[in-house]
Amino acid sequence: MAEGRTVRVRGFLLVVVLGLFASILLVNGIVTGEFAQDGAIGATNAIGGVPRDVLDGGPIISVDGNAIATLTPPDKQIVLTFDDGPDPTYTPEILAVLAKYEVPAVFFMIGSQISSRPGIVRDVRNAGHEIGIHTFTHPDLAGQGEWRRGVEASETQFALAGAAGVSSVLFRPPYSSTAAAFDDQNWPVVAEAGGNGYLTVVNTLDSRDWESHATMTDIRRAATPPGGQGAIVLFHDGGGDRSRTAAALDAVIPDLKRAGYTFTTVAALTGMSTVNPAATAQDRALGIALVGAVQIARAVTSWFAVLLLVFGVLTLARLCVLLILARRHARRTPWGPDYDRTVTVIVPAYNEKECIADTLGSLVAGVHPVEIIVVDDGSTDGTADIADALGHPNVTVLRQPNAGKAAALNTGIAHATTDVVVMMDGDTVFEIDTVSLLVQPFADPAVGAVAGNAKVANRSGMIAMWQHIEYVVGFSIDRRAYDVLHCMATVPGAVGAFRREALRQVDGLSDDTLAEDTDLTIAVIRAGWRVVYEERARAWTEAPSSMSQLWRQRYRWSYGTMQAMWKHRRALVESGPGGRFGRRGLLMLTLFQTLLPLLSPLIDVYLLYGLIFLHPAWTVAVWLVVLVVQFASTAYAFRLDHESPRPLWRLPLQQFVYRQLMYLVLIQAMVAALGGIRLGWQKLRRTGGLNALMGARLPTGSSATTARPGV
């Protein structure tokens, strides 16, 4: 019960972490405007509800109940206004030109941009310019409900309060133009804003007309209001075409000044002391929180994008290197003279009554001379009695109280008399020539251990087939490449062989970790021995057939591997074979089998973010490219291992279920390791009887266990 509660708590924590990351991405997606902003709703040309005083009036509009007043700048007076900023590139350029000519202006800012760039907002305010609100996400408010319009205004006010400590009474609706353009759709927006205390400011001249001109002479001509009238001029410092704004201002302002124009502000025209009064303490607190959240969201999203790019490049580079090395391994020359000396096969067994007969039957049918030692580790199901009753002449059965797999193997090693010992699980089946092929590399005196090729036998059901694909890739590509690099981290417990001298040097197996095979392999490498892979030495295993069994198995593997990595961390600073393994094997284990999988759930969330806020077509295209690369590499692995490619159609489905399960297992194991939790062995339930299941696939009987592919 306590374990179940612990799992639920960790699952809850994972959901919280993923939810927090998704919220951060959502905030960043909204404030950066990386989605397609709402377009302007087409005008209806219906003006029956728009007061004539507004249609014929000035660009500054005040609505207070039924009282409506408009104001037009006096002749020879101009108000410069800038929409859709602040922008990190163009707003500073514009501020520099305005400061050069000592000209004030009004900046109508988008709340998301304010939250993203509070420093520029403060620069605008400190330069003495006025700030108005232009909604938070730039939608066409005519197509939004009252609640949405209120949120757009209030969130922008909070952002302004957090960035500059002020509020604003100025409002400009997105996609607005002149007062004469109001219709029955957009006039209610202005009326509602007036009821909320806002002064709506539209324009009389639109700089987009200026920016469309090819020559500066045309711009100067278009910049001068007709008949010396006053005007409110619209520019863009964000969105729109703002790339020529600073240059146009630098040319036009001197001409207008020489023509007798002056530049003013909305406050000066209306007689108000300020249009940006100090924000309340509450609004400032909420605004600071909002701006802080946006800054965190931007930083996290940016850093994660960089991290994702780095890991993507590293993963692709690693895959290319592994494929090249795997091909080189496939062309390896023979080891030398046949190794035909007798070897000892140690079979640790704990409650293996369903499988032990098949296991021993496959060994005695082999072509290589062997002495078989079965170490019964306190079984309660009669496993030792079954082994004894088989009557095989070259099988010795030892019994001991339950002490764990490492202790059982050490007992077998102590009773071995040969130079080479083969280790297998009590529920594994060897082919006739498995032992013979497995021990051939010992013809090279530098070889201290040999890893065999574990194959999934029970290939019925989607879960088992996914594991079959994983095993083939892990053994066909990863182990081949790690062999060439001299950094193979695991001789699998299901099928491996060791030189007894190497075992003596490292004091046999340790129970310090739950991954005794990884622990032993790394110790042998650090002792100066070479560890190699023999892909032809095959052992057949029964993979977990349910999600719960798979979870328990992989949880133990992940936890034990982390223990072994930590135990042998000093290999990173060693010289010789141990240092080579540390700087190759341990780093690859850390990067590609720990850190990258830990990030993978976040990558999946980021994929959804890309579909919603970035470019959906590009996001899908990138995902398809990754899938194609993975499919091609998996197909190559199947070819190297002489496997039928028919299971490969399941690979895309594997990405949506199996992969996520493996990530969750690794995350739980990491949390357990960091928390110092001691994990038990968690033996899996076996069905046995794989002789009938395998049929003609094996020349002898079959049964099963599991060996970590690709570790």
C-alpha positions in Angstrom: 0.0 0.0 0.0 2.8 2.4 0.9 4.5 1.7 -2.5 1.2 2.3 -4.3 0.8 5.7 -2.5 4.4 6.5 -3.4 3.8 5.8 -7.0 0.6 7.9 -7.0 2.5 10.8 -5.3 5.3 10.7 -7.9 2.7 10.5 -10.7 1.0 13.5 -9.2 4.3 15.4 -9.1 5.0 14.5 -12.7 1.6 15.8 -13.7 2.3 19.0 -11.8 5.7 19.5 -13.5 4.2 18.9 -16.9 1.3 21.1 -16.2 3.6 23.9 -15.0 5.8 23.6 -18.1 2.6 23.6 -20.3 1.4 26.7 -18.5 4.8 28.4 -19.0 4.6 27.6 -22.8 1.0 28.9 -22.9 2.0 32.2 -21.3 4.9 32.6 -23.7 2.7 31.6 -26.7 0.2 34.3 -25.8 2.5 37.1 -24.9 4.9 36.6 -27.8 2.0 36.6 -30.3 3.5 33.6 -32.0 0.0 32.6 -33.0 -1.8 34.2 -35.9 -3.3 37.4 -34.5 -7.0 37.9 -35.1 -7.6 39.7 -38.3 -9.9 42.8 -38.5 -13.5 42.0 -39.1 -14.7 43.6 -42.3 -16.7 46.8 -41.9 -20.5 46.6 -42.4 -20.8 50.2 -43.5 -23.8 50.4 -41.2 -23.6 53.6 -39.2 -27.1 53.9 -37.9 -26.0 53.6 -34.3 -22.9 55.8 -34.6 -23.5 59.4 -33.5 -23.1 62.0 -36.2 -20.9 64.0 -33.9 -18.4 61.1 -33.9 -18.4 60.6 -37.6 -17.9 64.3 -38.3 -15.8 64.9 -35.2 -12.1 64.7 -34.3 -9.8 61.8 -33.5 -9.9 62.2 -29.7 -13.2 60.8 -28.4 -14.7 61.0 -24.9 -17.9 59.1 -24.1 -19.5 59.7 -20.7 -22.9 58.1 -20.6 -24.9 60.0 -23.3 -22.4 62.8 -23.4 -20.0 62.6 -26.4 -17.2 65.0 -27.1 -14.5 64.9 -29.7 -11.4 67.0 -30.2 -9.2 67.8 -33.2 -5.7 69.1 -32.8 -5.5 72.8 -33.6 -4.0 73.9 -36.9 -0.2 73.5 -37.2 -0.2 71.0 -34.3 0.7 67.3 -34.7 0.5 64.3 -32.3 2.8 61.5 -33.3 1.5 58.1 -32.3 3.1 54.6 -32.5 1.2 51.3 -32.4 1.9 47.6 -31.6 5.2 48.0 -29.7 7.4 48.1 -27.9 9.8 46.4 -30.2 13.4 45.7 -29.2 14.9 46.9 -32.5 12.6 49.7 -33.8 11.4 51.4 -30.6 14.9 52.4 -29.5 15.6 53.8 -33.0 12.4 55.9 -32.9 13.2 57.1 -29.4 16.6 58.3 -30.6 15.1 60.3 -33.4 12.5 61.8 -31.1 15.2 62.8 -28.6 17.3 64.3 -31.4 14.5 66.7 -32.3 13.0 67.0 -28.8 9.6 65.8 -30.0 7.0 64.2 -27.7 4.9 61.2 -28.8 2.3 58.7 -27.7 3.0 55.0 -27.8 0.0 52.7 -27.9 1.4 49.5 -26.6 0.3 45.8 -26.7 0.2 44.3 -23.2 2.0 41.1 -24.3 4.8 43.2 -25.6 4.9 45.3 -22.5 5.3 42.2 -20.4 8.0 40.9 -22.6 10.1 44.1 -22.8 9.5 46.1 -19.6 12.8 47.8 -19.9 11.9 49.5 -23.2 8.6 50.6 -21.6 10.5 52.4 -18.9 12.7 54.0 -21.4 9.6 55.4 -23.2 8.2 56.7 -20.0 11.5 58.1 -18.7 11.9 60.0 -22.0 8.6 61.9 -21.2 6.4 60.2 -23.8 2.8 59.2 -23.2 1.7 55.6 -23.2 -1.7 54.3 -24.2 -3.1 50.7 -24.2 -3.7 48.8 -27.4 -5.1 45.5 -25.8 -3.1 42.6 -24.6 -3.1 40.3 -27.7 -4.2 42.6 -30.5 -7.6 41.0 -31.4 -10.3 42.8 -33.3 -12.5 43.7 -30.3 -15.6 44.1 -32.4 -15.6 40.3 -32.7 -15.1 39.7 -28.9 -17.5 39.5 -26.0 -17.6 42.1 -23.2 -15.7 39.8 -20.9 -12.8 39.3 -23.4 -12.7 43.1 -24.0 -12.5 43.7 -20.3 -9.7 41.2 -19.9 -7.7 42.6 -22.8 -7.8 46.1 -21.2 -7.2 45.1 -17.5 -4.3 42.7 -18.4 -2.6 45.5 -20.4 -3.1 47.9 -17.4 -1.5 45.3 -15.1 1.4 44.9 -17.5 2.0 48.6 -17.7 1.8 49.0 -13.9 4.3 46.2 -13.5 6.7 47.6 -16.1 6.6 51.3 -15.5 4.5 51.8 -12.3 1.8 53.8 -14.2 -1.6 53.3 -15.7 -3.2 54.9 -18.7 -6.5 56.6 -19.7 -5.7 56.4 -23.4 -7.1 53.7 -25.5 -6.8 52.8 -29.2 -8.7 49.8 -30.6 -6.7 47.5 -32.9 -7.4 47.9 -36.6 -9.0 51.3 -36.0 -8.4 54.2 -38.5 -10.2 57.5 -38.6 -13.4 58.6 -36.7 -15.3 58.6 -40.0 -14.7 54.9 -40.4 -16.7 53.9 -37.3 -19.7 51.6 -38.0 -22.2 49.7 -35.9 -19.7 46.9 -35.2 -16.8 48.9 -33.8 -18.5 51.9 -32.3 -19.9 49.9 -29.2 -16.2 49.1 -28.4 -15.4 52.8 -28.1 -18.6 53.5 -26.2 -17.8 50.7 -23.7 -14.3 52.0 -23.3 -15.6 55.5 -22.6 -17.9 54.1 -20.0 -14.8 52.6 -18.3 -13.0 55.9 -18.2 -10.9 55.7 -21.3 -10.2 58.4 -23.8 -10.2 56.8 -27.3 -7.6 58.2 -29.7 -7.8 57.3 -33.4 -5.8 59.0 -36.2 -6.2 61.4 -39.1 -3.1 60.4 -41.1 -1.8 56.9 -41.4 1.9 56.5 -41.8 1.4 53.3 -43.8 0.5 55.7 -46.7 3.9 57.3 -46.2 5.8 54.0 -45.9 4.4 52.8 -49.3 6.1 55.7 -51.1 9.3 54.8 -52.9 11.2 58.2 -52.4 11.7 60.5 -49.5 10.3 63.4 -51.6 7.0 61.5 -51.8 7.1 60.9 -48.0 7.7 64.5 -47.3 4.8 65.5 -49.5 2.4 63.0 -47.9 3.6 64.0 -44.4 2.3 67.5 -44.4 -1.4 67.7 -43.4 -3.5 69.6 -46.0 -4.2 73.2 -45.5 -2.0 73.4 -42.4 -4.5 71.4 -40.3 -3.6 69.7 -37.1 -3.3 65.9 -37.2 -2.8 62.7 -35.2 -0.4 60.6 -37.2 -0.2 56.8 -36.9 3.1 55.1 -37.1 4.2 51.5 -36.1 7.1 50.6 -33.9 5.9 47.0 -33.7 3.9 44.9 -36.1 3.0 46.5 -39.4 5.7 48.0 -41.7 8.0 49.7 -39.1 11.3 49.2 -40.8 11.3 52.7 -42.4 9.7 54.6 -39.5 12.8 56.0 -38.0 14.2 57.1 -41.3 10.9 58.7 -42.3 10.7 60.6 -39.0 14.3 61.8 -39.4 13.4 63.3 -42.7 9.9 64.6 -42.0 10.2 66.2 -38.6 12.7 68.9 -39.7 10.5 69.7 -42.7 7.4 70.0 -40.6 9.2 72.2 -38.1 10.4 74.5 -40.9 6.8 74.7 -42.1 5.7 76.0 -38.7 4.3 72.8 -37.2 4.7 72.0 -33.5 4.4 68.6 -31.9 2.2 68.1 -28.9 0.6 65.4 -26.7 -2.9 64.3 -25.8 -2.6 65.6 -22.3 -1.6 69.0 -23.6 -4.5 69.1 -26.1 -7.1 68.0 -23.5 -5.7 70.1 -20.6 -5.1 67.0 -18.4 -2.2 67.0 -16.1 -1.2 63.5 -17.2 -2.6 60.6 -19.1 -0.4 58.2 -17.2 -1.2 58.5 -13.5 0.6 56.4 -10.9 -0.8 52.9 -10.6 -2.2 51.7 -7.3 -0.1 49.5 -5.1 -2.3 46.6 -5.8 -2.1 47.0 -9.5 1.7 47.4 -9.3 2.0 44.2 -7.3 -0.2 42.3 -9.8 1.6 43.8 -12.6 5.1 42.9 -11.3 3.8 39.3 -10.9 2.5 39.3 -14.4 5.7 40.8 -15.9 7.8 38.4 -13.8 5.7 35.4 -15.0 6.2 36.5 -18.6 9.9 37.0 -18.2 10.2 33.5 -16.7 8.1 32.0 -19.5 10.3 33.7 -22.2 13.5 32.6 -20.5 12.3 29.0 -20.0 11.0 28.7 -23.5 14.1 30.2 -25.1 16.5 28.1 -23.1 14.4 25.0 -23.7 14.4 25.7 -27.5 18.2 26.0 -27.4 18.5 22.9 -25.3 16.2 21.0 -27.7 18.3 22.1 -30.6 21.5 21.0 -28.9 20.2 17.6 -27.9 18.6 17.2 -31.4 22.0 17.8 -33.1 23.8 15.6 -30.6 21.2 12.8 -31.0 21.4 12.9 -34.8 25.2 13.0 -34.7 25.3 10.1 -32.2 22.9 8.1 -34.4 25.1 8.6 -37.5 28.3 7.6 -35.5 26.6 4.5 -34.1 25.4 3.4 -37.5 28.9 3.8 -39.0 30.4 1.9 -36.0 27.8 -0.8 -36.1 28.6 -1.4 -39.8 32.3 -1.6 -39.0 31.6 -4.1 -36.2 29.6 -6.3 -38.7 32.8 -6.6 -40.8 35.0 -7.7 -37.8 37.6 -10.4 -38.5 37.5 -13.7 -36.6 39.0 -13.9 -33.2 41.6 -16.5 -34.0 41.9 -20.2 -33.1 38.7 -21.9 -31.9 38.2 -21.7 -28.2 37.2 -25.3 -27.5 38.0 -25.7 -23.8 35.3 -26.6 -21.4 33.5 -23.7 -19.7 31.2 -23.4 -16.7 27.7 -22.2 -17.1 26.2 -20.8 -13.9 22.4 -20.7 -13.7 21.1 -18.7 -10.7 17.5 -19.8 -10.0 14.8 -18.5 -7.7 11.3 -20.0 -8.1 11.9 -21.0 -11.7 9.8 -24.2 -11.8 8.1 -23.2 -15.0 11.3 -22.6 -16.9 14.2 -24.5 -15.4 13.7 -27.7 -17.4 13.8 -25.9 -20.7 16.8 -23.9 -19.6 18.9 -26.9 -18.7 17.6 -28.8 -21.7 18.9 -26.1 -24.0 22.3 -26.2 -22.3 22.9 -29.9 -22.4 21.9 -30.0 -26.1 24.6 -27.5 -26.9 27.7 -28.3 -29.0 30.3 -26.8 -26.7 31.6 -28.8 -23.7 30.1 -27.3 -20.5 29.9 -27.9 -16.8 26.5 -26.6 -15.5 26.1 -25.3 -12.0 22.5 -24.5 -10.9 22.5 -22.3 -7.7 19.1 -22.5 -6.1 18.7 -19.2 -4.2 16.2 -20.3 -1.6 13.4 -21.3 -4.0 10.1 -22.2 -2.4 8.5 -23.9 -5.5 10.7 -26.9 -5.9 13.0 -25.5 -8.5 16.1 -27.4 -7.2 14.2 -30.7 -7.0 13.1 -30.3 -10.6 16.7 -29.7 -11.7 17.9 -32.7 -9.7 15.2 -34.9 -11.1 16.2 -34.2 -14.7 19.3 -36.3 -14.1 21.7 -34.5 -16.5 25.2 -35.9 -15.8 27.0 -32.5 -16.2 24.6 -30.5 -14.0 25.4 -29.8 -10.4 22.7 -28.3 -8.2 23.7 -26.1 -5.2 21.3 -24.9 -2.6 21.6 -21.8 -0.4 19.3 -19.6 1.6 17.8 -16.7 -0.3 20.5 -14.0 -0.6 19.9 -12.5 -4.0 21.1 -13.0 -7.6 24.6 -11.5 -7.0 25.2 -13.9 -4.1 24.0 -16.9 -6.1 26.3 -16.1 -9.0 29.2 -15.6 -6.6 28.5 -19.1 -5.2 28.6 -20.6 -8.7 31.9 -18.8 -9.5 33.4 -20.1 -6.3 32.6 -23.7 -7.4 33.7 -23.2 -11.0 36.9 -24.9 -12.1 37.2 -23.6 -15.7 39.0 -20.4 -17.0 35.7 -19.0 -18.5 32.3 -18.9 -16.9 29.0 -18.2 -18.7 26.3 -16.6 -16.8 22.6 -16.8 -17.7 19.2 -16.5 -16.0 17.2 -19.4 -14.8 14.5 -18.6 -17.2 16.6 -18.2 -20.4 17.0 -20.6 -23.3 20.2 -20.9 -25.4 20.5 -22.1 -29.0 22.6 -25.1 -29.7 25.7 -23.0 -30.6 25.2 -20.1 -28.2 27.8 -21.1 -25.7 30.3 -22.0 -28.5 29.9 -18.6 -30.2 29.8 -16.7 -26.9 33.3 -17.9 -25.7 35.2 -17.6 -29.0 36.4 -14.0 -28.3 38.4 -15.4 -25.3 40.9 -16.6 -27.9 42.1 -13.0 -27.5 43.8 -12.8 -24.0 42.8 -9.1 -23.7 39.1 -10.0 -23.6 37.7 -10.2 -20.1 33.9 -10.5 -20.9 31.6 -11.1 -23.8 28.0 -10.0 -24.2 25.6 -12.1 -26.1 22.5 -11.2 -28.1 19.2 -11.4 -26.1 16.1 -11.9 -28.3 12.4 -11.6 -27.3 10.7 -14.9 -27.8 7.1 -14.1 -27.0 6.3 -11.8 -29.9 2.6 -11.9 -29.6 0.8 -8.7 -28.5 1.7 -5.1 -29.1 3.7 -4.6 -25.8 5.9 -7.6 -26.6 6.5 -6.5 -30.2 7.5 -3.0 -29.0 10.1 -4.6 -26.8 11.2 -6.8 -29.7 11.9 -3.6 -31.7 13.7 -2.0 -28.8 15.9 -5.1 -28.3 16.9 -5.4 -31.9 17.9 -1.7 -32.1 19.7 -1.8 -28.7 21.7 -4.9 -29.5 22.2 -4.5 -33.3 23.3 -0.9 -33.3 24.2 0.3 -29.8 26.1 -2.8 -28.5 28.0 -3.1 -31.8 29.0 0.5 -31.7 29.9 0.4 -28.0 32.1 -2.6 -28.7 34.1 -0.7 -31.3 34.4 2.3 -28.9 35.5 0.0 -26.0 32.8 1.4 -23.8 30.0 -1.3 -23.5 28.4 -0.8 -20.2 26.5 -4.0 -19.7 27.0 -7.7 -20.3 23.4 -8.8 -20.0 22.6 -11.2 -17.2 20.7 -13.3 -19.7 23.6 -14.2 -21.8 27.2 -13.2 -20.9 30.6 -14.8 -20.4 33.5 -13.7 -18.1 37.1 -14.7 -17.7 37.4 -16.1 -14.2 40.7 -14.1 -13.7 38.8 -10.9 -14.4 36.1 -11.8 -11.9 38.8 -12.5 -9.3 40.3 -9.1 -9.8 37.0 -7.3 -9.2 36.0 -9.6 -6.3 33.0 -11.0 -8.2 29.6 -9.6 -8.2 28.4 -6.9 -5.8 25.0 -6.3 -4.3 25.6 -2.6 -4.1 23.2 -2.0 -7.0 20.1 -3.6 -8.6 21.9 -3.7 -11.9 24.5 -6.2 -10.9 25.4 -7.0 -14.6 26.1 -3.3 -15.4 28.0 -2.9 -12.1 30.2 -6.0 -12.9 30.8 -5.0 -16.5 32.0 -1.5 -15.6 34.2 -3.0 -12.9 35.8 -5.4 -15.4 36.5 -2.6 -17.8 38.0 -0.4 -15.1 40.3 -3.4 -14.2 41.8 -3.1 -17.7 39.9 -5.9 -19.6 38.2 -5.5 -22.9 34.5 -6.2 -23.1 33.1 -7.2 -26.5 29.8 -8.2 -28.2 29.1 -11.4 -30.1 25.8 -10.9 -31.9 25.6 -14.5 -33.1 25.4 -15.9 -29.5 21.7 -15.7 -29.1 19.5 -16.3 -26.0 15.7 -16.2 -26.1 13.8 -14.4 -23.4 10.3 -13.9 -22.3 9.5 -10.2 -22.2 6.9 -8.8 -19.8 3.4 -9.1 -21.4 1.6 -6.5 -19.3 2.2 -2.8 -18.6 2.5 -3.4 -14.8 5.2 -6.1 -15.3 7.0 -4.0 -17.8 6.9 -1.0 -15.4 8.4 -3.0 -12.5 11.2 -4.4 -14.7 12.2 -1.2 -16.3 12.0 0.7 -13.0 14.5 -1.7 -11.5 16.7 -1.5 -14.6 16.7 2.3 -14.6 17.2 2.6 -10.9 20.1 0.0 -10.9 21.8 1.7 -13.9 21.8 5.0 -12.1 23.3 3.3 -9.0 26.0 1.8 -11.1 26.8 5.1 -12.8 27.1 6.8 -9.5 29.2 4.0 -8.0 31.7 4.2 -10.9 31.7 8.0 -11.4 35.4 8.2 -10.7 36.0 6.5 -14.0 35.5 10.0 -15.5 38.9 11.1 -14.1 40.8 7.9 -14.5 43.4 7.1 -17.2 43.6 3.9 -19.3 40.6 1.7 -20.2 38.6 2.9 -17.2 39.0 6.6 -18.1 38.1 5.8 -21.7 34.9 4.1 -20.6 34.2 7.0 -18.2 34.6 9.7 -20.9 32.7 7.7 -23.5 30.4 5.2 -21.9 29.3 7.1 -18.7 28.9 10.4 -20.7 26.7 8.6 -23.2 24.7 6.9 -20.5 24.2 10.3 -18.8 23.3 12.3 -21.9 21.3 9.8 -23.9 19.8 7.4 -21.5 19.2 9.7 -18.5 19.0 13.4 -19.3 17.4 13.3 -22.8 14.7 10.8 -21.7 14.0 13.0 -18.7 13.4 15.9 -21.1 11.3 13.9 -23.5 7.9 14.4 -21.8 8.7 18.2 -22.0 9.6 17.7 -25.6 6.2 16.2 -26.2 4.5 19.2 -24.5 6.7 21.5 -26.7 5.5 19.6 -29.7 1.9 20.5 -28.8 3.0 24.1 -28.2 4.5 24.2 -31.7 1.2 22.9 -33.2 -0.8 25.6 -31.5 1.5 28.7 -31.3 4.3 28.2 -33.8 4.0 26.8 -37.4 1.9 23.7 -37.3 3.0 22.5 -40.8 6.7 22.9 -39.9 6.1 21.2 -36.5 4.5 18.2 -38.1 7.2 18.2 -40.8 10.0 18.1 -38.2 8.2 15.3 -36.3 7.8 13.3 -39.6 11.5 13.8 -40.4 12.5 12.4 -37.0 10.1 9.5 -37.4 11.6 8.7 -40.9 15.2 8.8 -39.5 14.2 6.6 -36.7 12.4 4.2 -39.0 15.4 4.0 -41.4 17.8 3.3 -38.5 15.5 0.7 -37.0 15.1 -1.0 -40.4 18.9 -1.1 -40.7 19.2 -2.6 -37.2 16.7 -5.4 -38.3 18.8 -6.0 -41.4 22.0 -6.3 -39.3 20.3 -8.8 -37.0 18.7 -10.8 -39.9 15.2 -10.0 -38.5 12.0 -9.8 -40.5 11.0 -6.2 -41.1 7.3 -6.9 -40.7 7.1 -5.6 -37.1 8.2 -2.1 -38.2 4.7 -0.9 -38.9 4.3 -0.7 -35.1 7.1 1.8 -34.8 4.9 5.0 -35.1 2.5 3.6 -32.5 5.4 3.0 -30.2 6.0 6.8 -30.1 2.6 7.5 -28.5 2.4 4.8 -25.8 5.6 2.8 -25.2 8.0 5.7 -25.4 6.0 7.7 -22.9 5.9 4.8 -20.5 9.7 4.4 -20.6 10.1 8.1 -19.8 7.8 7.9 -16.8 9.7 4.9 -15.5 13.0 6.8 -15.8 11.6 9.8 -14.1 10.2 7.8 -11.2 13.6 6.0 -10.9 15.4 9.3 -10.9 13.1 10.7 -8.2 13.7 7.5 -6.2 17.5 7.7 -6.6 17.6 11.4 -5.6 15.4 10.6 -2.6 17.7 7.7 -1.5 14.8 5.2 -1.6 16.0 1.6 -1.5 14.2 -0.4 -4.2 13.5 -4.2 -4.0 14.3 -6.7 -6.7 10.6 -7.0 -7.9 10.8 -10.4 -9.7 8.5 -10.8 -12.7 5.9 -13.4 -13.1 6.9 -16.0 -15.8 4.6 -18.2 -17.8 7.1 -20.7 -19.1 6.4 -23.2 -21.8 8.1 -21.3 -24.6 9.1 -24.6 -26.3 5.6 -24.7 -27.9 5.5 -20.9 -28.4 8.8 -20.8 -30.3 8.0 -23.9 -32.5 10.6 -24.1 -35.3 12.3 -20.9 -34.3 14.7 -22.7 -32.0 16.5 -26.0 -32.5 16.0 -26.7 -28.8 13.6 -25.6 -26.1 13.0 -22.0 -25.1 12.0 -19.9 -22.2 12.8 -16.5 -21.0 14.1 -13.5 -19.1 15.0 -10.0 -20.1 18.3 -8.2 -20.8 18.7 -4.5 -21.1 19.1 -3.6 -24.8 21.3 -0.7 -25.7 22.8 -0.2 -22.3 
